[in-house]
Amino acid sequence: MSVELIYGLSALPEPVRELFRRADARSIYTELDWFRLLAANTGISDERCIVAVHREGSAVDAALVLERRRRALHAPPTREIGSLANFYSCLYRPVVAAGRDIAVVRTLVGGAARAIAATDLFDLLALPDDPALLAAIEDGFRDAGLWTARYEGFGNWFESVGADDYESYLARRPPMLRNLLRRKQRQADRAAVRFDVSGGDGDVERAIAAYEAVYRTSWKIEEPHAGFMPALIRMAAARGSLRIGVAYLGERPIAGQVWLVEQKCATIYKLAHDEALPKISPGSLLTAAMMRHVIEFDRVAEVDFGWGDDPYKQLWLAQRRVRWGILAAKPTTMRGLAAGLRHVVMPRALAPLRRFFGRR
């Protein structure tokens, strides 16, 4: 058994590509196409991408897709290796072949930490709330002599809907939301607002143009990487994963949403609405239309709200889980030692005091 490093995503050997095709826990966020799309559209050059692979004989049975960061995200400034994940990533995890034991992750992570030189700190973000997986990653880093700390990356709101039709799902929503939808639907009907929900099998370029037109009139800050969302929409449409909804007032798009449906899970990925039309609440009505579509047409088992704890998400989905981060500092370098003291040792030392004063 061995762990080796491959630099760049552009020309991976066939055994590595085969691993991605037969991986366990399949998700768009663990697909090779996803990592390539993320790198190509967020300014991550190919030479900064590292794929650590675990090989047993000729077969590659686990991989960890990493990025040598261009600038440090943590103080003091360090030479950092991060998961190839950012604010566009709702989930990140090692890619493991179906049927392999979780122990391979420990070996993979430990081998990668030993093999990657000129590094002070590792930071893996957007990991699932899977205790066995998190423990295997931490153990791997510790096997390599690194200090580790687990931190809460962001909240992910979700709800199981597999036994529902739309009306039973809606009946569980808070009265405030149900009343809002009834009232705003009457106003939208009077204004002749229409809602188009498609699976990406229609005019994708027209849908992209409509979504981007809405985004420009919304409260959202400008996308830091303008090409990412059009590229994701095209990729998801080609995979059959795209669900895109647009609300129109006449021919004017006034709300747009991009959802991703895979493995019986629907992720509410991006949404925006025209701020000039608060009386109609086109965003809320479009969310309701999209929810009806994925529950009754796609028959998903779960809906989740992607990244973040925005208060409105709790109106639509009732459960919360954590997407975790793991820091691993190398105490054998000066910058790694400083980062470890700041991010690992000091928080542990101060934790009893925080608990004590938190009870007062």
ZANUMI-50828 format. One line per 3 residues: their letters; for each residue x, y, z of N, C-alpha, C. Coordinates in steps of 0.05 Angstrom, whole numbers. Layout:
# ZANUMI-50828
A) X,Y,Z,X,Y,Z,X,Y,Z ~ ... $
//
This chain:
# ZANUMI-50828
MSV) 17,-24,0,0,0,0,18,25,0 ~ 9,46,-14,25,70,-15,7,94,-20 ~ 18,118,-12,5,143,-18,23,159,-36 $
ELI) 12,170,-57,29,186,-76,14,211,-82 ~ 29,231,-92,18,257,-98,18,261,-129 ~ -4,272,-139,-6,279,-167,-12,308,-168 $
YGL) 3,323,-183,0,352,-185,-16,359,-210 ~ -39,373,-206,-56,381,-228,-79,363,-233 ~ -101,374,-242,-125,359,-249,-128,353,-278 $
SAL) -111,365,-294,-116,365,-323,-109,338,-336 ~ -91,323,-325,-82,298,-338,-79,276,-317 ~ -100,269,-303,-98,248,-283,-97,221,-296 $
PEP) -82,202,-285,-81,175,-296,-108,161,-295 ~ -112,143,-313,-138,129,-315,-147,116,-289 ~ -129,103,-273,-138,91,-248,-150,112,-228 $
VRE) -140,136,-229,-151,157,-212,-179,165,-222 ~ -182,169,-248,-208,176,-259,-228,154,-254 ~ -219,129,-255,-237,106,-250,-247,107,-221 $
LFR) -229,115,-202,-238,118,-174,-262,137,-172 ~ -260,160,-185,-282,179,-183,-308,167,-194 ~ -305,150,-214,-329,138,-226,-342,117,-208 $
RAD) -326,104,-191,-337,83,-174,-336,90,-144 ~ -337,115,-138,-334,124,-111,-359,118,-94 ~ -355,114,-69,-376,112,-49,-386,140,-43 $
ARS) -410,142,-31,-421,168,-22,-421,188,-45 ~ -432,180,-68,-431,197,-92,-446,223,-87 ~ -434,244,-98,-445,271,-96,-432,287,-118 $
IYT) -446,308,-127,-434,325,-147,-409,337,-136 ~ -407,341,-109,-384,354,-96,-360,335,-93 ~ -363,310,-101,-340,292,-101,-333,282,-129 $
ELD) -345,295,-149,-340,287,-176,-315,302,-187 ~ -300,289,-204,-277,301,-216,-286,326,-232 ~ -309,324,-246,-318,347,-261,-323,371,-243 $
WFR) -333,366,-218,-337,388,-199,-311,402,-192 ~ -290,386,-185,-265,398,-177,-252,414,-201 ~ -255,403,-225,-244,417,-248,-259,443,-253 $
LLA) -286,442,-250,-302,466,-254,-295,487,-233 ~ -292,479,-208,-286,497,-186,-259,511,-191 ~ -239,495,-199,-212,506,-203,-212,525,-227 $
ANT) -224,516,-249,-223,532,-274,-238,558,-272 ~ -259,560,-254,-276,583,-253,-272,600,-228 ~ -253,593,-211,-248,610,-188,-219,617,-185 $
GIS) -204,616,-207,-177,626,-207,-156,608,-194 ~ -161,582,-193,-142,563,-181,-127,550,-203 ~ -101,557,-206,-86,546,-228,-81,516,-224 $
DER) -77,502,-246,-74,473,-245,-51,464,-228 ~ -29,479,-228,-5,471,-213,-9,473,-183 ~ -30,488,-174,-35,490,-146,-53,468,-136 $
CIV) -64,452,-154,-81,429,-146,-64,404,-140 ~ -71,391,-119,-56,367,-111,-77,345,-106 ~ -73,322,-118,-89,298,-113,-72,278,-99 $
AVH) -78,273,-74,-64,252,-59,-80,227,-62 ~ -67,205,-71,-82,180,-76,-70,157,-60 ~ -87,140,-51,-79,115,-38,-81,92,-58 $
REG) -60,78,-61,-59,57,-81,-53,30,-68 ~ -69,10,-76,-64,-18,-67,-61,-34,-92 ~ -36,-42,-98,-31,-55,-124,-34,-35,-146 $
SAV) -48,-43,-167,-53,-25,-189,-77,-7,-186 ~ -94,-13,-166,-119,2,-162,-115,25,-143 ~ -127,48,-150,-129,71,-132,-156,70,-118 $
DAA) -155,69,-92,-180,65,-77,-188,88,-59 ~ -172,110,-58,-180,134,-43,-164,157,-53 ~ -176,181,-52,-163,205,-61,-172,229,-44 $
LVL) -154,248,-41,-159,273,-27,-151,295,-45 ~ -170,312,-53,-165,333,-72,-159,359,-57 ~ -135,370,-61,-125,392,-45,-117,415,-62 $
ERR) -112,438,-49,-103,462,-62,-81,475,-45 ~ -58,481,-59,-38,497,-45,-47,526,-47 ~ -54,538,-25,-67,564,-25,-47,586,-33 $
RRA) -58,604,-49,-42,627,-58,-36,646,-36 ~ -56,650,-18,-51,668,5,-63,654,30 ~ -50,660,52,-58,647,77,-85,658,86 $
LHA) -102,640,96,-127,648,107,-126,650,138 ~ -104,641,149,-102,641,179,-78,657,188 ~ -81,668,211,-59,683,224,-47,666,246 $
PPT) -20,666,249,-1,682,233,1,670,205 ~ 11,686,186,13,677,158,29,650,156 ~ 17,631,142,29,605,140,28,595,111 $
REI) 44,575,106,42,561,80,20,540,83 ~ -2,544,69,-26,528,75,-33,510,52 ~ -42,486,59,-56,468,41,-85,465,50 $
GSL) -103,470,32,-131,468,39,-146,448,21 ~ -169,440,30,-186,424,13,-193,441,-12 ~ -196,428,-35,-204,443,-59,-234,448,-56 $
ANF) -240,468,-40,-267,475,-33,-267,505,-24 ~ -289,518,-30,-292,546,-21,-322,552,-16 ~ -329,577,-17,-357,585,-11,-377,574,-32 $
YSC) -368,563,-54,-386,550,-73,-390,521,-66 ~ -375,510,-47,-376,482,-40,-394,477,-16 ~ -416,463,-20,-434,456,2,-425,432,17 $
LYR) -405,417,6,-396,392,18,-368,385,7 ~ -352,373,24,-326,363,15,-320,338,31 ~ -307,319,18,-299,295,32,-278,280,16 $
PVV) -262,264,29,-245,246,13,-261,228,-5 ~ -250,221,-28,-264,204,-47,-254,176,-42 ~ -272,157,-36,-265,130,-28,-281,111,-45 $
AAG) -267,90,-55,-280,70,-71,-302,55,-56 ~ -324,48,-69,-345,34,-56,-334,8,-44 ~ -343,3,-19,-335,-22,-6,-310,-20,11 $
RDI) -295,2,9,-270,5,24,-276,14,53 ~ -261,4,72,-264,11,100,-255,40,104 ~ -267,53,124,-260,81,130,-231,83,139 $
AVV) -218,61,147,-190,62,155,-172,72,133 ~ -180,69,108,-163,78,86,-160,108,86 ~ -180,122,97,-179,151,99,-156,159,118 $
RTL) -154,145,140,-132,151,159,-105,148,146 ~ -102,126,132,-76,121,118,-71,142,97 ~ -91,149,82,-89,169,60,-81,196,72 $
VGG) -95,205,92,-89,232,103,-62,233,116 ~ -55,212,131,-28,212,143,-6,211,123 ~ -9,195,102,11,194,81,13,221,66 $
AAR) -10,234,60,-9,260,46,5,281,63 ~ -1,281,89,11,301,107,42,297,109 ~ 51,273,108,80,268,108,93,276,81 $
AIA) 78,271,59,90,274,33,91,302,23 ~ 72,319,32,71,346,21,91,364,36 ~ 110,374,22,131,390,35,124,419,35 $
ATD) 141,435,49,138,464,50,110,473,58 ~ 100,461,79,73,466,89,73,469,119 ~ 58,489,129,56,493,158,29,485,169 $
LFD) 8,486,152,-19,483,162,-36,470,140 ~ -53,451,148,-74,439,131,-101,449,141 ~ -119,454,123,-146,463,130,-166,451,112 $
LLA) -181,431,122,-201,418,106,-229,429,114 ~ -244,439,95,-269,453,100,-292,438,88 ~ -316,442,100,-342,432,89,-344,402,91 $
LPD) -333,390,112,-334,361,116,-362,354,128 ~ -372,330,121,-399,323,131,-398,316,161 ~ -422,316,173,-424,310,201,-425,280,204 $
DPA) -401,268,200,-397,239,200,-375,233,220 ~ -382,225,245,-361,222,266,-339,203,258 ~ -345,181,245,-324,162,237,-305,174,217 $
LLA) -316,188,198,-299,201,177,-281,223,190 ~ -293,240,206,-278,262,219,-256,250,237 ~ -262,229,252,-241,217,269,-219,205,252 $
AIE) -225,193,229,-205,181,212,-186,202,201 ~ -198,225,193,-181,247,183,-163,258,205 ~ -174,263,229,-158,273,251,-136,253,258 $
DGF) -143,228,260,-123,208,267,-100,207,246 ~ -107,210,220,-87,210,200,-67,233,203 ~ -78,257,208,-60,279,213,-42,275,238 $
RDA) -54,264,259,-39,259,284,-18,238,279 ~ -24,218,263,-4,197,256,21,210,244 ~ 17,232,229,39,246,216,52,267,234 $
GLW) 43,268,259,56,286,279,44,314,279 ~ 20,318,268,9,345,267,-11,349,291 ~ -14,373,299,-34,380,319,-61,386,305 $
TAR) -83,377,315,-108,380,301,-129,394,318 ~ -147,408,305,-170,420,318,-193,419,299 ~ -216,412,309,-241,411,294,-256,437,299 $
YEG) -268,448,278,-284,473,282,-309,472,265 ~ -329,487,273,-354,488,259,-351,506,235 ~ -353,495,210,-350,511,186,-375,527,181 $
FGN) -398,514,179,-423,529,174,-446,510,180 ~ -470,521,184,-494,505,188,-507,499,161 ~ -519,475,160,-533,466,136,-562,458,145 $
WFE) -582,473,137,-609,467,144,-621,448,124 ~ -636,428,134,-646,407,117,-672,395,129 ~ -685,379,114,-709,365,124,-714,340,107 $
SVG) -722,319,120,-730,294,106,-758,298,96 ~ -763,292,70,-789,296,58,-798,272,42 ~ -785,249,46,-790,226,30,-818,215,31 $
ADD) -831,219,54,-858,208,57,-879,228,51 ~ -872,252,41,-890,274,38,-901,277,10 ~ -925,289,8,-932,304,-16,-928,334,-8 $
YES) -932,352,-27,-926,380,-21,-943,391,1 ~ -969,383,1,-987,395,21,-980,386,49 ~ -971,361,53,-963,353,80,-937,366,88 $
YLA) -919,370,69,-895,386,76,-903,414,84 ~ -921,427,69,-929,454,75,-943,456,102 ~ -958,436,109,-973,436,134,-954,438,159 $
RRP) -929,429,155,-909,430,177,-895,457,179 ~ -900,475,160,-886,500,161,-899,519,182 ~ -884,538,192,-896,557,211,-920,572,199 $
PML) -940,578,216,-963,592,205,-956,618,191 ~ -935,632,201,-927,657,188,-920,653,159 ~ -906,631,152,-898,626,125,-922,617,108 $
RNL) -939,600,119,-963,591,104,-981,615,98 ~ -985,633,117,-1002,656,112,-990,675,92 ~ -963,678,93,-949,695,74,-953,684,45 $
LRR) -950,658,42,-952,646,15,-980,649,4 ~ -1001,645,21,-1028,648,12,-1034,677,3 ~ -1025,696,20,-1031,724,14,-1016,733,-11 $
KQR) -990,726,-13,-974,735,-36,-982,721,-62 ~ -992,696,-60,-1001,682,-84,-1025,697,-96 ~ -1043,707,-80,-1066,722,-90,-1056,747,-105 $
QAD) -1036,761,-93,-1025,785,-106,-1011,778,-132 ~ -996,756,-132,-982,747,-156,-1002,740,-178 ~ -1024,727,-170,-1044,719,-190,-1056,744,-203 $
RAA) -1062,764,-186,-1073,789,-197,-1054,803,-216 ~ -1028,800,-210,-1007,813,-227,-999,795,-251 ~ -1011,771,-253,-1005,752,-275,-976,744,-275 $
VRF) -965,740,-251,-938,729,-248,-939,700,-255 ~ -920,690,-271,-919,662,-277,-892,650,-267 ~ -892,625,-261,-869,611,-250,-862,588,-268 $
DVS) -837,588,-279,-828,567,-296,-807,551,-281 ~ -811,525,-278,-792,507,-265,-785,486,-286 ~ -759,482,-291,-751,462,-310,-728,446,-299 $
GGD) -724,423,-312,-702,406,-304,-677,410,-320 ~ -675,432,-334,-651,437,-350,-651,425,-377 ~ -674,413,-385,-676,401,-411,-688,420,-432 $
GDV) -693,445,-423,-703,465,-442,-680,483,-452 ~ -686,509,-455,-666,528,-465,-649,537,-442 ~ -626,523,-437,-609,529,-414,-597,557,-416 $
ERA) -589,565,-440,-577,591,-443,-597,613,-436 ~ -622,609,-444,-643,629,-437,-647,630,-407 ~ -647,607,-394,-650,606,-365,-626,619,-351 $
IAA) -602,615,-361,-579,629,-350,-582,659,-352 ~ -590,668,-375,-593,697,-380,-614,709,-361 ~ -637,694,-357,-658,703,-339,-648,704,-310 $
YEA) -634,683,-301,-623,682,-274,-604,705,-269 ~ -586,710,-288,-566,731,-285,-579,759,-285 ~ -600,762,-301,-614,788,-301,-627,793,-274 $
VYR) -639,773,-262,-650,776,-235,-628,782,-215 ~ -606,767,-217,-584,770,-197,-574,799,-197 ~ -573,812,-220,-563,839,-222,-582,859,-209 $
TSW) -608,852,-206,-627,870,-193,-632,863,-164 ~ -618,843,-154,-623,833,-127,-605,847,-106 ~ -609,839,-81,-592,849,-59,-565,836,-58 $
KIE) -560,816,-74,-536,800,-72,-512,816,-82 ~ -489,812,-68,-465,825,-78,-457,812,-104 ~ -441,826,-119,-432,816,-145,-417,790,-141 $
EPH) -422,771,-159,-407,745,-157,-377,750,-160 ~ -361,740,-142,-332,744,-144,-320,730,-168 ~ -334,709,-179,-325,695,-202,-348,693,-221 $
AGF) -349,712,-240,-373,714,-257,-379,690,-274 ~ -359,675,-281,-363,652,-298,-372,627,-284 ~ -371,626,-257,-376,601,-243,-405,592,-246 $
MPA) -425,609,-240,-453,600,-241,-462,591,-269 ~ -456,606,-290,-463,595,-317,-450,568,-322 ~ -425,565,-314,-411,539,-319,-424,517,-303 $
LIR) -431,522,-278,-444,502,-261,-472,495,-272 ~ -487,515,-281,-514,509,-292,-511,491,-317 ~ -492,497,-334,-489,480,-358,-481,452,-350 $
MAA) -462,449,-331,-453,423,-323,-476,407,-310 ~ -491,420,-292,-513,407,-279,-535,399,-299 ~ -540,416,-319,-560,409,-339,-551,384,-355 $
ARG) -526,383,-361,-516,360,-377,-517,334,-360 ~ -515,336,-334,-516,313,-316,-545,305,-310 ~ -564,322,-316,-592,318,-307,-597,326,-279 $
SLR) -578,341,-267,-581,349,-238,-594,376,-235 ~ -597,392,-256,-606,419,-253,-636,421,-250 ~ -644,438,-231,-672,447,-229,-670,477,-228 $
IGV) -680,491,-248,-678,520,-248,-706,532,-250 ~ -711,552,-234,-737,564,-233,-734,594,-238 ~ -753,605,-253,-753,634,-258,-782,643,-256 $
AYL) -786,665,-241,-812,679,-240,-812,702,-259 ~ -833,705,-275,-835,726,-295,-859,744,-289 ~ -855,770,-291,-877,790,-292,-878,800,-321 $
GER) -897,790,-336,-896,794,-365,-872,779,-376 ~ -855,793,-390,-830,780,-400,-806,787,-383 ~ -811,800,-361,-789,809,-343,-784,788,-322 $
PIA) -759,776,-320,-753,757,-298,-750,773,-272 ~ -764,764,-251,-764,778,-226,-754,761,-203 ~ -750,735,-207,-738,718,-187,-725,694,-202 $
GQV) -703,685,-191,-690,662,-203,-677,644,-182 ~ -678,618,-186,-666,599,-167,-653,576,-182 ~ -630,568,-171,-616,544,-181,-615,523,-159 $
WLV) -627,500,-165,-626,477,-146,-611,455,-160 ~ -599,437,-144,-585,414,-154,-598,389,-141 ~ -606,370,-158,-619,345,-149,-602,321,-156 $
EQK) -592,307,-136,-576,283,-140,-579,264,-116 ~ -579,238,-122,-580,218,-101,-604,223,-82 ~ -627,231,-94,-652,235,-79,-650,258,-60 $
CAT) -631,276,-64,-629,300,-47,-629,325,-65 ~ -645,345,-57,-646,370,-71,-633,392,-54 ~ -613,405,-66,-599,427,-53,-608,454,-65 $
IYK) -618,471,-48,-625,499,-57,-599,514,-58 ~ -589,517,-82,-561,525,-85,-558,556,-87 ~ -573,568,-104,-571,598,-107,-599,609,-112 $
LAH) -605,632,-100,-631,645,-105,-628,675,-104 ~ -644,688,-119,-644,718,-120,-671,727,-130 ~ -678,751,-121,-703,763,-131,-699,793,-134 $
DEA) -716,805,-151,-716,833,-157,-725,849,-132 ~ -708,866,-122,-715,881,-97,-737,902,-102 ~ -744,907,-127,-764,928,-132,-792,917,-128 $
LPK) -795,891,-122,-822,879,-120,-827,865,-94 ~ -822,879,-71,-826,865,-46,-855,858,-39 ~ -874,872,-51,-902,867,-44,-911,840,-55 $
ISP) -899,831,-76,-907,805,-88,-892,782,-75 ~ -868,787,-64,-851,766,-52,-846,744,-73 ~ -835,751,-97,-832,730,-117,-812,708,-109 $
GSL) -792,715,-92,-773,695,-84,-786,673,-67 ~ -803,681,-48,-816,661,-31,-835,643,-47 ~ -850,656,-66,-868,640,-82,-854,621,-101 $
LTA) -831,630,-111,-815,612,-128,-803,589,-112 ~ -794,595,-87,-785,573,-70,-807,552,-66 ~ -831,561,-62,-854,543,-58,-858,526,-83 $
AMM) -857,539,-107,-861,525,-132,-839,504,-136 ~ -814,512,-130,-792,493,-133,-795,470,-113 ~ -803,476,-89,-806,455,-69,-828,435,-78 $
RHV) -850,445,-88,-870,427,-98,-859,409,-120 ~ -843,420,-138,-832,405,-160,-814,382,-150 ~ -795,388,-132,-776,367,-124,-790,346,-106 $
IEF) -811,354,-91,-825,334,-74,-843,316,-91 ~ -859,328,-109,-879,313,-123,-870,301,-150 ~ -851,315,-163,-842,304,-189,-816,288,-186 $
DRV) -796,300,-172,-770,286,-169,-771,265,-146 ~ -791,267,-128,-794,249,-106,-768,246,-90 ~ -756,269,-82,-732,269,-67,-738,260,-38 $
AEV) -717,250,-25,-720,242,3,-712,265,22 ~ -697,284,12,-687,305,30,-683,331,14 ~ -688,353,27,-681,379,15,-662,393,35 $
DFG) -642,406,24,-624,421,42,-619,449,30 ~ -610,467,47,-607,495,40,-578,503,37 ~ -561,485,30,-533,492,24,-519,505,47 $
WGD) -506,527,42,-487,539,61,-501,561,77 ~ -499,559,104,-505,582,121,-530,580,138 ~ -531,598,158,-551,598,178,-570,622,176 $
DPY) -576,631,152,-594,653,149,-621,647,162 ~ -632,665,178,-656,659,193,-679,649,176 ~ -683,659,152,-706,651,136,-706,621,129 $
KQL) -682,609,129,-680,581,121,-695,563,141 ~ -697,571,166,-711,555,186,-741,555,182 ~ -752,574,166,-780,573,160,-786,550,140 $
WLA) -767,544,123,-772,524,102,-763,496,110 ~ -742,494,126,-730,468,133,-724,468,163 ~ -731,446,176,-732,446,205,-707,435,219 $
QRR) -689,422,205,-667,409,218,-640,422,210 ~ -621,421,229,-595,433,223,-573,413,229 ~ -553,413,212,-529,397,217,-504,415,211 $
VRW) -482,406,220,-457,422,217,-440,411,194 ~ -429,429,178,-408,422,160,-382,430,174 ~ -364,411,179,-341,415,196,-316,423,181 $
GIL) -298,436,195,-271,440,186,-251,427,205 ~ -229,419,194,-207,408,210,-181,422,203 ~ -169,434,223,-142,446,221,-122,426,231 $
AAK) -99,425,217,-77,408,226,-51,424,222 ~ -38,431,245,-14,447,244,11,430,248 ~ 32,437,234,57,422,235,76,436,255 $
PTT) 79,424,279,95,438,300,125,437,295 ~ 134,425,273,162,423,268,172,447,250 ~ 154,465,242,163,489,229,155,513,247 $
MRG) 169,535,245,164,558,262,135,568,258 ~ 128,571,232,101,582,227,79,561,234 ~ 85,536,230,66,515,238,63,514,268 $
LAA) 85,517,283,83,517,312,67,541,322 ~ 72,565,310,57,589,318,27,586,312 ~ 21,575,288,-7,570,281,-20,550,300 $
GLR) -5,529,306,-15,508,324,-21,519,352 ~ -3,536,362,-8,548,388,-33,565,388 ~ -36,580,366,-59,599,365,-85,584,361 $
HVV) -86,565,342,-111,553,334,-117,526,347 ~ -98,514,359,-102,487,372,-98,489,402 ~ -75,496,411,-68,495,439,-83,515,455 $
MPR) -83,540,447,-96,561,463,-126,557,465 ~ -141,551,443,-169,546,446,-176,523,465 ~ -159,502,465,-164,480,484,-159,489,513 $
ALA) -138,505,517,-131,514,543,-152,533,554 ~ -165,548,537,-185,568,546,-213,556,547 ~ -217,533,536,-244,521,535,-257,519,563 $
PLR) -242,509,584,-255,507,610,-264,534,621 ~ -248,555,616,-256,582,625,-281,591,610 ~ -283,586,584,-307,594,569,-331,579,580 $
RFF) -328,553,586,-351,538,597,-359,549,624 ~ -339,556,641,-345,566,668,-360,592,666 ~ -350,611,650,-363,637,649,-389,636,634 $
GRR) -391,616,616,-416,613,602,-439,604,619 ~ -433,591,642,-454,582,660,-462,603,680 ~ -446,625,682,-452,645,702,-475,663,692 $
//
